[in-house]
Amino acid sequence: MNSSKKKNTNEIPVMTLSDVFETLKAVGRGDQVAPKWAGKKVYIGFEAKEYWENIGFKGECL
């Protein structure tokens, strides 16, 4: 329904929050099977994807 197929199944999907909610509601109603990303990480917008991919964790103690 709202989840799109990706060429690389390991790629984290980028969706809007409303698309995520609509997909979850459709699964709850039984209109759709759970998508492959269910229970995994989903980026809510391209800004979030860019942010989390560019964070560097240095592992330094304060």
C-alpha positions as CSV (number, residue, x, y, z in Angstrom):
1,M,0.0,0.0,0.0
2,N,2.1,2.9,1.2
3,S,5.4,1.1,1.5
4,S,7.5,1.2,-1.7
5,K,9.7,-1.6,-2.9
6,K,13.4,-1.0,-2.8
7,K,16.1,-2.5,-5.0
8,N,18.3,-2.9,-2.0
9,T,16.2,-4.7,0.7
10,N,18.8,-3.7,3.4
11,E,18.2,0.0,2.7
12,I,16.4,1.8,5.4
13,P,13.2,3.3,4.0
14,V,12.5,7.0,4.0
15,M,8.8,7.8,4.6
16,T,6.6,10.6,5.9
17,L,5.2,10.1,9.4
18,S,1.7,10.0,7.9
19,D,2.7,7.2,5.5
20,V,4.1,5.2,8.4
21,F,0.8,5.7,10.4
22,E,-1.4,4.8,7.4
23,T,0.6,1.7,6.8
24,L,0.4,0.6,10.4
25,K,-3.3,1.3,10.5
26,A,-3.9,-0.8,7.3
27,V,-1.9,-3.7,8.9
28,G,-4.0,-3.4,12.0
29,R,-7.2,-3.5,10.0
30,G,-6.0,-6.5,8.1
31,D,-6.0,-4.6,4.8
32,Q,-2.3,-5.2,4.3
33,V,0.4,-7.6,5.4
34,A,3.2,-6.1,7.6
35,P,5.9,-4.5,5.4
36,K,9.5,-5.7,5.6
37,W,10.5,-2.6,7.5
38,A,8.1,-3.4,10.3
39,G,10.0,-3.6,13.6
40,K,13.1,-2.0,12.1
41,K,14.4,1.5,11.6
42,V,12.6,3.9,9.3
43,Y,13.7,7.5,8.5
44,I,11.0,10.1,8.8
45,G,12.0,12.4,5.9
46,F,15.2,12.9,4.0
47,E,16.5,15.4,6.6
48,A,16.4,12.7,9.3
49,K,18.2,10.3,7.0
50,E,20.9,12.8,6.2
51,Y,21.3,13.7,9.9
52,W,21.6,10.2,11.2
53,E,23.9,9.1,8.4
54,N,26.3,12.0,9.1
55,I,26.6,11.7,12.9
56,G,30.0,10.7,14.0
57,F,30.4,9.0,17.3
58,K,33.9,9.4,18.6
59,G,33.5,7.2,21.7
60,E,35.3,9.6,23.9
61,C,34.5,9.8,27.6
62,L,33.7,13.2,29.0
